[in-house]
Amino acid sequence: MSRTTLTNNPEERAEYGRIVDKTKEAILSSFQDSSAFSGIDPLALRKEIEEISILDEDGIGFDATLELAKEKIMKNLLRTWSTGYMPHLHSPALIESLSAEMIISAFNDSMDSWDQGPAATEVEVKVIKDLLKLFGFDSQKGDGAFTSGGSQSNLTAIVAARDKCISRLFGWDVKKKGLPSEFGRLRLYTSCISHFSMEKSSHLTGLGYDSVRHLPVNSKCQVDIGEFEKIVREDVSSGFIPYMAVATIGTTDFGSIDNVEAMREICDRYSMHLHLDAAYGSALVLSEREKHRLGKIELADSITIDFHKMFLLPISCSAVLFKSGEDLEPFMLHADYLNREEDEEDGYINLVGKGIQTTRRFDALKVLFSFKMRGRKGYGEIVEKLLENAEYAFKRLDADKDFTAPVAPELSSVVFAHVSGDEANKRIRRKLLSEGIVIGQTVMNGTVMLKLTLLNPNITHNDLDNLISRIKELA
Ligand SMILES: Cc1ncc(COP(=O)(O)O)c(C=O)c1O
């Protein structure tokens, strides 16, 4: 049998070092220019990958396997660090976080129980406490958990809000009995441009897509507060039960930010849980100059933070915070083989009782690494650069008669279209992709739009000028 895991044996330690060095070399030699993508078309790529035989009778050893990965896979991977990559809320990874990732995967600790990750558990607890303070919550009363991403953070909040409302109104324990017969009357209010995890989560919680009430938005793509109030009032008089509202703090396409204070007032009037989907915008807390854009986030009951978006940390890295730690009760369940109550009484914290996942990565280390290394000031400068780039691109496009750019950016996304029409804009995006430049595409009021999601602080004004010129040439 060839070597299996890390041990204290000098030979295995040396082999680990060799593997790490060779992998680093393979990564660095797999790209020679600054393009985001090789430009290969999907059918050709599929054919290449299909030719790989995954499991043969005999293995080929590490060196040949790495060579195969380099030849057949790595050259066609998407290179998130490229200044030509700007389609989605999908960021390059800060360089120090790659070191944190190495530690996370080498130790392979898991967050479900203290005995699977002693220091990892204590670090996550500490990071969550400090995040609660950073987002204006009381770190003694509040609580939270790391999750796989914004979708799971939103799902966690929706489950918590559903169970809390049903318990308060009907004295009914959803965890034990499932949904009560009144479940079809529950309603969640969110903007018509909120993330589709609202619908997905509502399906998973047994409430269904129909429980999601989409609110119209104003010209800045924020929830129209007057309409929100009117729709809730009408729903209540028709017998529906408002249980939750979700304000988006950075919509996926436009980066627009809903008015938390105004939504809080309506939520209070109807006893609704107010969740903030700040998957995109949460990184603004790091900038003294820009954090005012978030509004009164401390008024929320819970908040989704995605570190793998504007915080530029590697996938996966997200957290959900609750103003009251009691809201996490739906996730508490004890098993004799995992998280014994007697251990918890003696101070062993088992984080499995705070979320949806069981086995879970030690993602909090990446937050600690980058926070500690850069400090609020250093990190804040990155966020400010992203916002500044978006403002620059928007001003350029808005001033050019060949383009329309209908919404001024609040964060780092710019949605625009070339005036030559839907089909031309679709073709422009495809052609850029084949040239290794990846930009986004969406639809606004029935019109095809292009989108720059600027999450790379290395993008310069010159890069943006060149991209705009290339788009004009292609049009
Ligand atoms: C506003 C918003 N919420 C939630 C999500 C989902 O996050 P994830 O992809 O990490 O599940 C996204 C993803 O882009 C988003 O834009």
The ligand as a Tripos MOL2 file, in Angstrom:
@<TRIPOS>MOLECULE
LIG
   16    16     1     0     0
SMALL
NO_CHARGES

@<TRIPOS>ATOM
      1 C1        -28.4530   38.3650   -2.2910 C.3       1 LIG1
      2 C2        -27.9860   36.9400   -2.2930 C.ar      1 LIG1
      3 N1        -28.4070   36.1050   -1.3210 N.ar      1 LIG1
      4 C3        -28.0310   34.8140   -1.2870 C.ar      1 LIG1
      5 C4        -27.2020   34.2940   -2.2420 C.ar      1 LIG1
      6 C5        -26.8460   32.8380   -2.2060 C.3       1 LIG1
      7 O1        -25.5560   32.6800   -1.7750 O.3       1 LIG1
      8 P1        -24.7870   31.2780   -2.0160 P.3       1 LIG1
      9 O2        -24.5320   31.2140   -3.4800 O.co2     1 LIG1
     10 O3        -23.5730   31.4400   -1.1810 O.co2     1 LIG1
     11 O4        -25.6770   30.1930   -1.5340 O.co2     1 LIG1
     12 C6        -26.7510   35.1110   -3.2800 C.ar      1 LIG1
     13 C7        -25.8740   34.5780   -4.3280 C.2       1 LIG1
     14 O5        -25.4430   35.2520   -5.2210 O.2       1 LIG1
     15 C8        -27.1560   36.4700   -3.3060 C.ar      1 LIG1
     16 O6        -26.7800   37.2890   -4.2880 O.3       1 LIG1
@<TRIPOS>BOND
     1     1     2 1
     2     2     3 ar
     3     2    15 ar
     4     3     4 ar
     5     4     5 ar
     6     5     6 1
     7     5    12 ar
     8     6     7 1
     9     7     8 1
    10     8     9 2
    11     8    10 1
    12     8    11 1
    13    12    13 1
    14    12    15 ar
    15    13    14 2
    16    15    16 1
@<TRIPOS>SUBSTRUCTURE
     1 LIG1         1 GROUP 0 **** ****
